[in-house]
Amino acid sequence: MRRFLPPSAILLLLTAAYVHTLHGQIRSVRQIAPGVFTRIGDRDARQPANTSWIEFRDFVVVIEANTPWGIRDIPPEIRKTTSKPIRYVFDTHYHWDHTQGNSVMADEGVTVVCSQDCARELAVKGKTEWDQMSKRIDYSLTPYHLQQPSVVFGDFMALDDGERRLELRRVGPAHTIGDAVAFLPKEGILFTGDLCVNWRSGNNVGDRDADHRHWVQVLNDLAGWDVKTVVPGHGELGTVATLRAQSAFLDDLWTQVAGGKKAGKSVEQLLKDVNLSRHGDFAADQQQNQSAIRAVFRKAPEPQ
């Protein structure tokens, strides 16, 4: 005897299938312009950073080395878009989820590039992160190693083959000392690293060398460039409005916390008093907001 599902059950199955398909689309590769692609990160898979690639006449440049297990997924995706070899991978800053995949790339003959300040941070603070994370039992760094860049630049570097130009510019200290961005001026595409994020998980403002005031200024400066598309360090693609929204959040965070500290309030008081709700998704994660308040409190001037 055949048994037929009731209409309500069929509707539930169709909805689940749609959600599953939509989730796959969210995590799929996006083409931003001819020869320019990005793969949105997946926080649940411990590869939260967005990784992008740019096709030049004879080679490919990757933006962000991601985690080792994250970057391993990228070459197969690149091969779906071009047969050209990967020549460079650019680290926007030293944090683990943007650089620990360096060795995977280097072992394939890819040249790792970052700012000189980023390289210094990677050698010291990046090593500390690596050593600490090597002790975790939920995944293993054993097959990999901490890979330093083989090409570094001071303030500026350009890759230009006559058809396409990619500019790498150091803009830190901000999120970290060695922050640098990648910019395609012809296409108006800006890769910000973690200077800007566009998801509901907040931003890490706790690096011991973060310069929150300069970070705000850097974002405002970037918003003055001829930018059409922003590829943030984490989350969905954005626009100049995303840069300005991230700047406004950081500025308000600093103003409230530094002002409260100057008035003699304790950090525990400020955890209750600071209200960031007007910033929407940038302040959606309350735990991250509390971490941000504590970090800014440590950096804000002591009351006179």
C-alpha positions in Angstrom: 0.0 0.0 0.0 1.4 3.4 -1.0 1.4 6.1 1.7 1.3 9.7 0.7 2.7 12.5 2.8 0.2 15.1 3.9 0.5 18.6 2.2 2.0 20.1 5.4 4.9 17.5 5.5 5.6 18.1 1.8 5.7 21.9 2.5 8.2 21.3 5.3 10.4 19.2 3.1 10.4 21.8 0.3 11.2 24.5 2.8 14.1 22.5 4.2 15.4 21.9 0.7 15.2 25.6 -0.2 17.0 26.6 3.0 19.8 24.0 2.3 20.1 25.3 -1.3 20.2 28.9 -0.1 22.9 28.1 2.4 25.0 26.6 -0.3 24.5 29.7 -2.4 25.5 31.9 0.5 28.8 30.0 0.8 29.4 29.8 -2.9 32.0 31.7 -5.0 30.9 35.1 -6.1 32.2 36.8 -9.3 32.6 40.5 -8.6 34.0 41.5 -12.0 35.6 39.7 -15.0 38.4 37.7 -13.6 37.7 38.8 -9.9 36.1 36.3 -7.5 35.6 35.9 -3.8 34.6 33.0 -1.6 32.6 34.1 1.5 34.1 32.6 4.7 32.4 30.0 6.8 32.7 30.6 10.6 31.2 27.2 11.5 33.9 25.4 9.5 36.6 27.5 11.3 37.5 29.3 8.0 35.8 32.6 8.7 37.8 34.9 6.5 36.8 35.8 3.0 39.3 34.6 0.4 39.4 36.2 -3.1 41.4 35.8 -6.3 42.2 38.0 -9.2 43.1 36.8 -12.7 46.0 38.6 -14.4 47.2 37.9 -18.0 49.5 35.0 -17.0 48.9 34.3 -13.3 46.5 34.6 -10.4 46.8 36.6 -7.1 45.0 35.3 -4.0 43.9 37.7 -1.3 44.1 36.2 2.2 45.7 32.9 3.0 42.9 31.9 5.4 43.4 28.9 7.6 45.3 25.8 6.4 42.0 23.8 6.0 40.3 26.9 4.5 43.0 27.7 1.8 43.1 24.0 0.7 39.6 24.5 -0.7 40.6 27.5 -2.8 42.7 26.1 -5.6 39.9 23.7 -6.8 37.6 26.7 -6.9 40.2 28.8 -8.8 40.6 26.0 -11.4 36.9 26.3 -12.1 37.5 29.9 -13.2 41.0 29.7 -14.9 43.8 27.4 -15.7 46.5 30.1 -14.9 48.8 29.3 -12.0 48.6 31.0 -8.6 51.7 33.2 -8.2 51.0 35.4 -5.2 49.0 35.3 -2.0 48.6 38.6 -0.1 48.0 38.7 3.7 46.2 41.9 4.7 47.4 41.5 8.4 48.9 38.8 10.6 45.9 37.3 12.4 45.7 33.5 12.4 42.6 33.2 10.2 44.3 35.3 7.5 47.8 33.8 7.5 48.0 30.3 8.9 47.3 29.0 5.4 50.6 30.6 4.1 52.5 27.3 4.3 49.9 25.5 2.1 50.4 28.2 -0.5 54.2 28.3 -0.2 54.5 24.5 -0.5 52.8 24.9 -3.9 55.4 27.5 -5.0 53.2 30.5 -4.3 54.9 33.7 -3.1 53.6 35.1 0.1 53.3 38.9 0.2 52.5 41.4 3.0 53.5 44.7 4.5 56.8 44.8 6.4 55.0 45.7 9.6 52.7 42.7 9.1 55.7 40.4 8.6 57.2 41.7 11.9 53.9 41.0 13.7 53.6 37.6 12.2 57.1 36.7 13.4 56.2 37.6 17.0 52.5 37.8 17.7 51.7 35.4 14.9 54.1 32.8 16.4 52.4 33.2 19.8 49.0 32.5 18.2 50.4 29.5 16.4 51.9 28.1 19.5 48.8 28.6 21.6 46.5 27.1 18.9 48.8 24.1 18.4 47.7 23.0 21.8 44.1 22.7 20.8 42.6 19.2 20.4 39.6 20.1 18.1 41.9 20.4 15.1 45.6 20.0 14.4 48.3 22.4 13.0 50.8 19.5 12.9 50.8 19.0 9.1 51.6 22.7 8.6 54.1 25.3 9.7 54.2 29.1 10.3 55.2 30.5 7.0 56.8 34.0 6.8 56.3 36.1 3.7 59.1 36.1 1.1 58.1 39.5 -0.3 57.4 42.5 1.9 56.8 46.1 1.1 56.9 49.4 3.1 54.0 51.6 2.1 53.1 50.6 -1.4 53.4 47.8 -4.0 51.7 47.4 -7.3 51.2 44.4 -9.6 50.6 45.6 -13.1 50.7 43.5 -16.3 49.5 46.2 -18.6 46.0 44.9 -18.6 45.2 44.8 -14.8 46.6 46.8 -11.9 46.4 45.7 -8.2 47.6 48.2 -5.6 48.7 47.1 -2.1 48.8 49.9 0.4 49.8 49.9 4.0 47.3 51.9 6.1 48.0 50.7 9.7 48.3 51.0 12.5 44.5 50.5 12.9 43.1 47.0 13.4 46.8 45.9 13.7 50.1 47.7 13.1 50.6 46.1 9.7 47.2 46.5 8.1 47.3 46.8 4.3 44.5 46.8 1.7 44.4 45.6 -1.8 42.7 47.9 -4.4 41.7 47.4 -8.1 41.4 51.0 -9.2 40.0 50.3 -12.6 37.3 48.1 -11.2 36.8 50.0 -8.0 37.1 46.9 -5.8 38.6 47.3 -2.4 39.8 44.3 -0.2 39.9 45.6 3.4 40.9 42.7 5.5 39.5 43.2 9.0 39.5 46.9 8.9 35.9 46.3 7.9 33.6 43.4 8.4 30.0 42.9 7.3 28.4 40.2 9.4 26.6 39.9 12.8 29.6 38.6 14.7 31.2 42.0 15.3 34.9 42.9 14.9 37.9 42.0 16.9 39.2 45.3 18.3 41.4 43.8 21.0 44.8 43.5 19.3 47.3 45.0 21.8 48.6 47.3 19.2 45.3 48.4 17.7 45.0 52.2 17.1 41.2 52.8 17.3 41.3 56.5 16.6 43.5 56.0 13.5 41.3 53.1 12.5 38.3 55.4 12.3 40.3 57.9 10.1 41.6 55.1 7.8 38.0 53.9 7.1 37.0 57.5 6.4 39.9 57.9 4.1 39.1 54.7 2.2 35.5 55.8 1.8 36.9 58.8 -0.2 38.4 56.5 -2.8 36.6 55.6 -6.0 35.2 52.4 -4.5 32.2 50.5 -6.0 32.5 47.2 -4.1 34.0 46.5 -0.7 35.2 42.9 0.0 35.4 42.9 3.9 37.5 40.5 5.9 34.4 38.7 7.0 30.8 38.7 5.9 28.9 39.9 2.8 30.2 42.2 0.1 29.6 45.9 0.8 29.9 49.4 -0.5 31.3 52.7 0.7 28.3 52.8 3.1 29.7 49.7 4.8 33.1 51.5 5.4 31.3 54.5 6.9 29.1 52.3 9.1 32.1 50.4 10.4 33.8 53.8 11.1 30.7 55.2 12.9 30.5 52.1 15.1 34.2 52.3 16.1 34.0 56.1 16.6 30.9 55.8 18.9 32.5 52.9 20.8 35.6 55.0 21.5 33.7 58.1 22.3 31.4 56.4 24.8 34.1 54.3 26.5 36.9 57.0 26.6 34.4 59.6 27.8 33.1 57.3 30.5 36.6 56.4 31.7 37.5 60.1 31.8 34.4 60.7 34.0 35.7 58.1 36.4 33.5 55.2 35.5 34.8 51.6 35.9 34.8 49.2 33.0 32.1 47.2 34.8 29.9 50.3 34.8 30.6 50.9 31.2 29.6 47.4 30.3 26.2 48.3 31.5 26.0 51.9 30.3 27.5 51.8 26.8 24.7 51.6 24.2 25.7 50.6 20.7 22.4 49.4 19.5 22.0 52.1 16.8 24.8 50.4 14.8 22.7 47.4 13.9 24.7 44.3 12.7 27.9 45.9 13.8 26.7 45.6 17.4 24.5 42.5 17.1 26.8 40.3 19.2 26.6 41.3 22.8 29.6 39.2 23.9 31.7 40.8 21.2 30.5 44.2 22.3 31.6 43.5 25.8 35.1 42.4 24.6 35.3 45.6 22.5 34.4 47.8 25.5 37.1 46.1 27.6 39.7 46.5 24.9 39.0 50.2 24.3 38.9 50.8 28.0 42.5 49.5 28.3 43.6 51.8 25.5 41.7 54.9 26.5 43.6 57.7 28.4 43.6 57.5 32.2 41.5 60.2 33.9 43.5 63.3 35.0 
